[in-house]
Amino acid sequence: MAQRHHDLTGPTAGSVTTGDALAAYLRAQATEFLRALRLHREAGGGAANGAPGVTGSADATTALRRSARRISASLHTFRPLLDPGWSEEIRPELAWLSGTLALEHACEARLERLLLALHRLSGAAAVPTQPAGTGSPARPPGAEATAGGAPAPVSLVSAGAARRATGAAAAGPAATGAAAAAAQKPPAGNAGHPARPAAPDRGNLTVGAAKAGALLDRQLTLARTRAHSTALQALGSSRFHAVADRVAVLASDVPLTPAAASTDLRTLAAAAEERLTDAAGALPLLTAGHPYNAEALIHGLSPDPAPHPQDAPWHQVRLLLRLHRYALEVLRGDIPPDTRLLAAGQALDRHRDASEAAAAAAQAARTPRIAPATAYALGVLHADQRHEVEAARYAFQRSWQKQTYGTTTP
């Protein structure tokens, strides 16, 4: 039942679809790469968290990853039109660079996702939004002293109150008083209502939630620190400078084959779309079309520490969808992408994030000599993230079916 999602031969595909359009796209992305590299150096790419240039450095790193992904994807999709020796040499290097730079942000986002889920599941208030550049969230005070009894749910948000009080202490007594008042203020969603105590059936979860959060904080903060060091080493290595030199040459000279000037890019873009359609058709979309089918949860409860094999086809579809979207950028230029295609991609991004978060919770639960309440909280957290995997599959199924039937001509 594979069906085409876009009419790549229609007028919306653009009038210029030969190798010249590919060359212009690659030059533009190479220019963006070099601009982001210059901004990264000006911002002081090795700045520590809290330094003045940390925000600019993070934005420049994101731009570097963005342009590197697009160049690598275009070299993959349209490789018959490019010099094979050159493209096969630079494409893996761009993938290495993009993956290395993404690790630190992935660890930070994963920790935030898991801590928010812990607070939600334990019945406590949500974690306050952390200001940019403040590093990883502090561990909840008293997290290591909960073995004597079940702490009140407010202990789960004491870390946020401590951060607010610490930041306000530097601003003077008035600010400190305001921070203390804010710490006692009920959540915005329950204005005028007292904080709801934890339900009796959440008692065991509340006991271990603080320790589970502290354990995840330690493990993922360590992973983030290592990823940051790895990224700094990569950006200062001769390997990266070789990649930057090749991209600088690409900004002015794209090594196209002689046949590229007369070859229609839409044929290669349609082949990328067909690979995506075939891979999506092999997914269990019929099962994913039913909410709460528990398919992702049942297969996610295996004690095997290896990644869940059922997630791999969904991750592959996510990569193929990205290749398809970048190919459309080459063909259509500045025309905005289809919102339904974006929705499908966002659902698969959530699927990837939830899958990796569940794996992190499972890894933390395998820590030797942790308290049973801590292991229980991590188990509940793992199951919650596997339910998020299932929800993301359901959202993708709905977006994909709309994309398929909504753009198919009778």
C-alpha positions, 0 to 999 in steps of 0.5 A: 500500500505504498503511496507517494507523499509528494508530487516531485514532478509537479510545478511545486517542485521548482523549475530548476532541478539539475545539478546546478540546483544541487551545487547552489544548495551545497554552497549555501550550506557550506557557507552556513557551516563556515559562518557558524564556525566563525561564530563558535570561535568568536564566542569562545567555544570552550567556555564553561557553563555560566561564562558570557559566551556559552549561549552564543557557543551553543547556538553556533554548535547547533548551526554547525550540526545543522549544516553538517547534517544537510551537507552529508544527507545531500551527498548521500541522496545525490551521490551519483552526481558528485565525484565519488572519491571526494563525496565518500571521503567527506560524508563519514567525516561530517556524520562523525562531527554532527554526532560528536557535537550532539552528545552533550545536548542529548545528555542534558535534554535526557536528564531534564526529561527524566527528572520532569517525569520523576516529579510528575509520577511522584505527584510533586510539582514540576521542576522549575525551568532552569536558566540557560548556562547554569549547568546541570540541576542541583541534587535535591537536599536530603536525597541521601537521607530518605531511608528512614521514612517517606519524605513529603512530595515537596522534597522533590522540588527542593532542588529548584527552591535551593537554586532560586534561593542561591541565585537570589542570595547574590542579589540582596535580602529583598531578592532572597525574601522573594525567592523564599516566597516563590519557593512556598508559592503553589504551582501556577496550574493550581493557583489558589489551591493547596498542594495536593499530597501524594496518593497512598499508592504513590508512597513507595515511588515517593520514597525512592524518587529523590534518590533516583533523581540524584542517581540519574543526575550523577550519571548523566551529568558525568556523561555530559561532562565527558561529551563536552570534553570529547567535543572540545577535543574534536573541534581542536583536532586535525581531523576537524580542521581537515573537514573544515578545509574541505567544506571551505573548498565546497563553498566555492567549488562543488565537484559535480560529475559531467552528467550532473548538468543534464540530470534531473534531481527529482529522479534521485529525490523520488528514490529517497522517498521510495526508500522512506515509504517502503521502510514506513510500510514495514512498521507495525502501523496497524498496531500503532494506530490503536492507543495504549496497545502496550506493544512498546511496553511489553517488549521493553520489559526484557532484562536484556541490557541491549537496546530494544530491537523493535526500536531500530526500524523506527529509528531508521525511518526517522533517518530516512524521513530526514533524508527525504526532507533535505532532498525536498529542500534541494528541490524546492528551495525556500518553499516551506516544508509540508507541516504534516511531514514536519509533524511526522518527523517530530513524532519520531524525534520524540520516539527517539528521545523517549527510547533513549531516556528509557534506556538511561533509566534501565541503566541506572536501575542496574547500579549495584547496591541501590535501595529497593525503593530507588530501583522501584522508582527507576522501574516506574520511570522506565515503564513511563518512558516506554509508554511515551515511546508508544504514544510517539508511535501512535502520533507518527501513525496518525501524521503518516496516514494524513500525509499519505491520504491527504496528498494522494490524488484520486 
